[in-house]
Amino acid sequence: MVRLIGQKAMNRVVSHDSETQSAVHKKTHEVGAKAEANLAEARGSTRWHKIHGPSGLTSTSTSFGDTDGFANLNAPNAMAIEFGHSPSGVFGPGGSLEHVETKAPRGLYILNRAAGIL
């Protein structure tokens, strides 16, 4: 007789497997290293004007939960750096910078590019 366990139980078994955890840690560190390189590229490029200020104000890091790994962009407004300022509503009609005759800076997609999403 074969007894099958449910999907939730199987997910728990697989996610806590030592080989799976090793692969998660390896991939998380790879994405974190790519994110750090993307941030360094943004800092060194005259094309991007968003990454400035005191050293360490914007950084990348990796962190781990029980089963997951995370690549992080640490900054006072990380969402604006990653996705641009357009979604914030600061630029354009009704925004606090609506008087500025410029387009909202576009996103740098540091994490998205590191993860291979873009």
C-alpha positions in Angstrom: 0.0 0.0 0.0 1.3 3.4 -0.9 0.3 6.4 1.2 0.6 9.8 -0.4 0.9 13.0 1.7 -0.8 16.2 0.7 0.7 19.0 -1.2 1.2 21.3 1.8 3.0 18.6 3.7 5.2 17.7 0.7 6.1 21.4 0.2 7.3 21.5 3.8 9.4 18.3 3.3 11.0 19.6 0.1 11.5 23.2 1.3 13.4 22.0 4.4 15.6 19.5 2.5 19.3 20.3 2.9 20.0 20.2 -0.9 17.0 22.5 -1.5 18.2 24.9 1.2 21.7 24.9 -0.2 20.4 25.7 -3.7 18.3 28.5 -2.3 21.3 30.0 -0.4 23.5 29.7 -3.5 20.9 31.4 -5.8 20.2 34.2 -3.2 23.9 35.0 -3.0 24.2 35.0 -6.9 21.3 37.4 -7.2 22.7 39.6 -4.3 26.1 39.8 -6.1 24.4 40.8 -9.4 22.3 43.4 -7.5 25.5 44.8 -5.9 27.1 45.0 -9.4 24.0 46.8 -10.8 24.1 49.3 -8.0 27.8 49.9 -8.5 27.2 50.4 -12.2 24.4 52.9 -11.4 26.7 54.8 -9.1 29.5 55.0 -11.6 27.4 56.0 -14.6 26.7 59.5 -15.7 23.6 58.1 -17.3 21.9 57.6 -13.9 21.5 60.5 -11.6 19.6 58.9 -8.8 22.2 57.1 -6.8 24.1 59.8 -4.8 24.5 61.0 -1.3 26.6 59.6 1.6 28.3 56.3 1.1 26.2 53.5 2.5 22.9 55.4 2.2 21.9 53.0 -0.6 23.1 49.5 -0.5 22.1 45.9 -1.3 22.0 42.9 1.1 20.8 39.4 1.3 18.7 37.8 4.1 17.1 34.5 4.8 13.9 33.2 6.3 13.1 29.7 7.3 12.9 28.5 3.7 13.4 31.6 1.5 16.2 33.8 0.5 15.9 37.5 -0.3 17.9 40.1 -2.2 17.3 43.5 -0.8 17.7 47.1 -1.9 18.2 49.3 1.2 17.5 53.0 0.7 15.3 55.7 2.1 13.1 55.4 -1.0 14.1 52.0 -2.5 10.8 51.7 -4.4 11.5 54.9 -6.3 15.1 53.8 -7.2 13.8 50.4 -8.3 10.6 51.4 -10.2 11.1 55.1 -10.8 9.2 58.1 -9.4 6.2 58.1 -11.8 4.1 55.8 -9.5 4.7 58.1 -6.5 2.7 61.0 -7.9 5.3 63.5 -6.9 5.8 64.6 -10.5 3.0 65.9 -12.7 -0.4 67.4 -11.9 -1.1 67.5 -8.2 2.4 66.4 -7.1 4.8 68.3 -4.9 7.2 68.7 -7.8 4.5 69.5 -10.5 6.2 72.8 -11.0 9.5 71.1 -12.1 9.7 70.9 -15.9 11.2 67.5 -16.1 10.1 63.9 -16.4 10.0 61.7 -13.4 13.2 59.7 -13.2 12.7 56.2 -14.5 13.5 53.1 -12.4 16.9 51.4 -12.4 15.4 47.9 -11.8 18.5 46.9 -9.8 16.8 43.9 -8.2 14.7 42.9 -11.2 17.7 42.8 -13.5 19.7 40.9 -10.9 16.9 38.3 -10.7 16.7 38.0 -14.4 13.1 39.4 -14.5 14.1 42.1 -17.0 
